[in-house]
């Protein structure tokens, strides 16, 4: 048995072994503009094949449905329609005191409760501890420091998930 086929316990070593033996079909190796153009066309076609077609561009039909004064900044809730018949809540955090041009950030949430986490909204003491423990309220914190923050709600999270799929915290009964 040679070293390449010797069984190992380490997942990382196993993945590194597989990676070293693999040459991706669409890895970049162009030496000319013509080769780059050919590679780019192939990569785009393969990406669309794997990801599926993207929705057609449309009028987002923005509607400001809520404005809140949060002390050092104002927060607007804006509903967009990125696809026909599909709504997307977003939040725009605008500092009251800022210099122009103003710094801005796209504040994406992770796999928690959605935009509420990066906005710093906690509905229990447990969620407050979780948000603070991970500095998850970074959109809120950056707005307080003078950054404009745009917070979109991703598909399947927050307001965009079914009630039966809502994230609950099993550590505290008041979250149920």
Secondary structure, 3 states (H helix, E strand, C coil): CCHHHCCCCCHHHHHHHHHHHCCCCCCCCCCCHHHHHHHHHHHHHHHHHHHCCCCCCCCCCCEEEEEEECCCEEEEEEEEEEECCEEEEEEEEEECCCCCCCCEEECCCCCCCCHHHHHCCCCCHHHHHHHHHCCCCHHHHHHHCCCEEEEECCCCCHHHCCHHHCCCCCCCHHHC
